[in-house]
Amino acid sequence: MASRRETITLGISLWIAVPLLVLAAFLSAWGLEPERTEAFVGRFPFGNYPLKALAKLDLILPGRS
């Protein structure tokens, strides 16, 4: 049986890793299919805020038009 310290460490590492994996998958999808990804995000409540962030990120990244 895992000790309490090991359980807490695993919980914290999962708490950090899962959102990072979701963000990586989202950015990969956005890179492959930007129009479809933006349409998908735009359907969410308050979807205009992530779309504004994607537009700013698009200006920063090289090689995107």
C-alpha positions in Angstrom: 0.0 0.0 0.0 1.3 3.4 -0.9 2.2 5.8 1.8 0.4 9.1 2.3 3.3 11.0 0.9 3.5 8.9 -2.3 -0.3 9.3 -2.8 -0.1 13.1 -2.4 2.9 13.3 -4.8 1.0 11.2 -7.4 -2.1 13.4 -7.0 -0.1 16.6 -7.5 1.8 15.2 -10.5 -1.5 14.2 -12.1 -3.1 17.5 -11.3 -0.3 19.2 -13.2 0.2 16.6 -16.1 -3.5 16.2 -17.2 -4.1 19.9 -18.0 -0.8 20.1 -19.8 -1.7 17.0 -21.9 -5.1 18.5 -22.8 -3.4 21.8 -23.8 -0.9 19.9 -26.0 -3.6 18.0 -27.7 -5.6 21.1 -28.3 -2.7 23.0 -29.7 -1.9 20.0 -32.0 -5.4 19.9 -33.2 -5.4 23.7 -33.8 -2.2 23.4 -35.8 -3.6 20.7 -38.0 -7.2 22.0 -38.5 -7.3 25.6 -37.3 -10.7 26.4 -38.8 -12.5 23.4 -37.4 -10.8 23.9 -34.0 -11.8 27.5 -33.9 -15.4 26.6 -34.9 -15.5 24.0 -32.1 -14.2 26.4 -29.5 -16.6 29.1 -30.7 -19.6 27.0 -29.8 -18.6 26.9 -26.1 -20.1 29.4 -23.7 -17.6 32.3 -23.5 -15.8 30.8 -26.5 -14.9 34.2 -27.7 -12.2 34.6 -25.0 -10.2 31.5 -26.2 -10.7 32.6 -29.8 -9.1 36.0 -28.9 -6.2 34.3 -27.2 -5.7 32.0 -30.3 -5.7 35.1 -32.6 -3.0 36.7 -30.5 -1.0 33.4 -30.4 -1.4 33.2 -34.1 0.3 36.6 -34.5 3.2 35.5 -32.3 3.9 32.1 -34.0 6.2 32.1 -37.1 5.1 30.5 -40.3 1.4 30.9 -39.8 -0.8 33.0 -42.1 
